[in-house]
Amino acid sequence: MTRRHKYTTEYNARIVLRDVTEGDLPTFFEHQLDPDANYMAAFTSKDPQDRDAFFAHWAKILADDTVTTKTILYDGQVAGSILSHGWFGELEVSYWIGKEFWGRGIASGALTKFLDQNTTRPLYARAAKDNTASIRVLEKCGFTVAGEDEGFSNTRGEQVEEYILKLGGNE
Ligand SMILES: CC(C)(COP(=O)(O)OP(=O)(O)OC[C@H]1O[C@@H](n2cnc3c(N)ncnc32)[C@H](O)[C@@H]1OP(=O)(O)O)[C@@H](O)C(=O)NCCC(=O)NCCS
C-alpha cells in the first residue's frame, strides 16, 4: 500500500461507519484479545479473556442512549469500533481497530467520519503517552494536547501516564 492513496475519496469510500449489531461483538471480542493492542491501549478491562464480562459491558453500551457507537467496516469487513461517551463527565471518544487492519489509515478515516457525523464539542480523548499511533490519529483529526493524567494500567500492571487531548470548545 502506498501512503498517498490513504486520503483519496476512493480510499475513504472503503471505510464505512454503521450501527453496531450483536453479530459484530464476537469480532470485537477477538480484536481486544490481542496483547500488543492491550499494551497500547493500556487502560483496558482487567481480563480481556473474560467473555462474559466483555459481553455484559457491550450490553450496557448498547442500552445506553448517551453513548454513540459505530462499527467500522473496511471493504465490508468488521475492522473495529468507535464510540463516544460521557461516563467520566466530559464527552470522550475512543476506538479500537483489529490488528490485522492496522496501518491502513482506518482509524484516521473512521475518526474523520465520526467527527463529521457527531458535532458536539468539546470532545476529549485519552491516550497513553507512548501510544504514538493513537496520538497521531487524534492530532491528524485536529485534537491538541490539553492535559495529562495517569492511572493504573491493568495490562501493564503499573501506573501509566497519558495525554488528554481535546477538539473544539475554545471558540
Ligand atoms: C491506535 C490504533 C487505533 C491505530 O489504528 P490504525 O488504523 O493503524 O491507524 P491509522 O493507520 O489511521 O494511522 C496511524 C498513524 O499513526 C502512525 N503510526 C503508527 N504506528 C506508529 C508508531 N509506532 N509511531 C509513530 N507513528 C505511528 C501511522 O504512520 C499513521 O500516521 P500517518 O497517517 O501520518 O502515516 C490501533 O493501533 C489500535 O486500535 N490499537 C489498539 C487500541 C488502541 O490503542 N486504541 C486507542 C486507545 S487511545
Ligand as a Chemical Component Dictionary entry (heavy atoms), coordinates in Angstrom:
data_LIG
# 
_chem_comp.id                   LIG 
_chem_comp.type                 NON-POLYMER 
_chem_comp.pdbx_formal_charge   0 
_chem_comp.three_letter_code    LIG 
# 
loop_
_chem_comp_atom.comp_id 
_chem_comp_atom.atom_id 
_chem_comp_atom.alt_atom_id 
_chem_comp_atom.type_symbol 
_chem_comp_atom.charge 
_chem_comp_atom.model_Cartn_x 
_chem_comp_atom.model_Cartn_y 
_chem_comp_atom.model_Cartn_z 
_chem_comp_atom.pdbx_ordinal 
LIG C1  C1  C 0 -4.092 3.095  17.657 1  
LIG C2  C2  C 0 -4.885 2.464  16.517 2  
LIG C3  C3  C 0 -6.346 2.863  16.653 3  
LIG C4  C4  C 0 -4.333 2.970  15.178 4  
LIG O1  O1  O 0 -5.152 2.424  14.150 5  
LIG P1  P1  P 0 -4.682 2.440  12.591 6  
LIG O2  O2  O 0 -5.885 2.181  11.768 7  
LIG O3  O3  O 0 -3.499 1.556  12.433 8  
LIG O4  O4  O 0 -4.239 3.966  12.469 9  
LIG P2  P2  P 0 -4.008 4.781  11.081 10 
LIG O5  O5  O 0 -3.465 3.819  10.075 11 
LIG O6  O6  O 0 -5.229 5.562  10.770 12 
LIG O7  O7  O 0 -2.943 5.892  11.468 13 
LIG C5  C5  C 0 -1.940 5.672  12.369 14 
LIG C6  C6  C 0 -0.976 6.859  12.251 15 
LIG O8  O8  O 0 -0.020 6.668  13.259 16 
LIG C7  C7  C 0 1.216  6.399  12.654 17 
LIG N1  N1  N 0 1.845  5.375  13.454 18 
LIG C8  C8  C 0 1.510  4.085  13.585 19 
LIG N2  N2  N 0 2.328  3.476  14.450 20 
LIG C9  C9  C 0 3.221  4.416  14.845 21 
LIG C10 C10 C 0 4.317  4.432  15.737 22 
LIG N3  N3  N 0 4.672  3.332  16.426 23 
LIG N4  N4  N 0 4.991  5.582  15.913 24 
LIG C11 C11 C 0 4.647  6.695  15.230 25 
LIG N5  N5  N 0 3.582  6.765  14.400 26 
LIG C12 C12 C 0 2.891  5.639  14.213 27 
LIG C13 C13 C 0 0.924  5.967  11.241 28 
LIG O9  O9  O 0 2.022  6.175  10.393 29 
LIG C14 C14 C 0 -0.243 6.878  10.924 30 
LIG O10 O10 O 0 0.174  8.213  10.673 31 
LIG P3  P3  P 0 0.351  8.779  9.147  32 
LIG O11 O11 O 0 -1.020 8.702  8.524  33 
LIG O12 O12 O 0 0.845  10.154 9.337  34 
LIG O13 O13 O 0 1.321  7.872  8.450  35 
LIG C15 C15 C 0 -4.769 0.898  16.541 36 
LIG O14 O14 O 0 -3.409 0.552  16.577 37 
LIG C16 C16 C 0 -5.476 0.261  17.726 38 
LIG O15 O15 O 0 -6.693 0.054  17.697 39 
LIG N6  N6  N 0 -4.700 -0.064 18.788 40 
LIG C17 C17 C 0 -5.257 -0.761 19.965 41 
LIG C18 C18 C 0 -6.320 0.038  20.716 42 
LIG C19 C19 C 0 -5.940 1.463  20.976 43 
LIG O16 O16 O 0 -4.793 1.793  21.265 44 
LIG N7  N7  N 0 -6.948 2.329  20.862 45 
LIG C20 C20 C 0 -6.776 3.736  21.138 46 
LIG C21 C21 C 0 -6.867 3.961  22.603 47 
LIG S1  S1  S 0 -6.342 5.618  22.999 48 
# 
loop_
_chem_comp_bond.comp_id 
_chem_comp_bond.atom_id_1 
_chem_comp_bond.atom_id_2 
_chem_comp_bond.value_order 
_chem_comp_bond.pdbx_ordinal 
LIG C1  C2  SING 1  
LIG C2  C3  SING 2  
LIG C2  C4  SING 3  
LIG C2  C15 SING 4  
LIG C4  O1  SING 5  
LIG O1  P1  SING 6  
LIG P1  O2  DOUB 7  
LIG P1  O3  SING 8  
LIG P1  O4  SING 9  
LIG O4  P2  SING 10 
LIG P2  O5  DOUB 11 
LIG P2  O6  SING 12 
LIG P2  O7  SING 13 
LIG O7  C5  SING 14 
LIG C5  C6  SING 15 
LIG C6  O8  SING 16 
LIG C6  C14 SING 17 
LIG O8  C7  SING 18 
LIG C7  N1  SING 19 
LIG C7  C13 SING 20 
LIG N1  C8  SING 21 
LIG N1  C12 SING 22 
LIG C8  N2  DOUB 23 
LIG N2  C9  SING 24 
LIG C9  C10 SING 25 
LIG C9  C12 DOUB 26 
LIG C10 N3  SING 27 
LIG C10 N4  DOUB 28 
LIG N4  C11 SING 29 
LIG C11 N5  DOUB 30 
LIG N5  C12 SING 31 
LIG C13 O9  SING 32 
LIG C13 C14 SING 33 
LIG C14 O10 SING 34 
LIG O10 P3  SING 35 
LIG P3  O11 DOUB 36 
LIG P3  O12 SING 37 
LIG P3  O13 SING 38 
LIG C15 O14 SING 39 
LIG C15 C16 SING 40 
LIG C16 O15 DOUB 41 
LIG C16 N6  SING 42 
LIG N6  C17 SING 43 
LIG C17 C18 SING 44 
LIG C18 C19 SING 45 
LIG C19 O16 DOUB 46 
LIG C19 N7  SING 47 
LIG N7  C20 SING 48 
LIG C20 C21 SING 49 
LIG C21 S1  SING 50 
# 
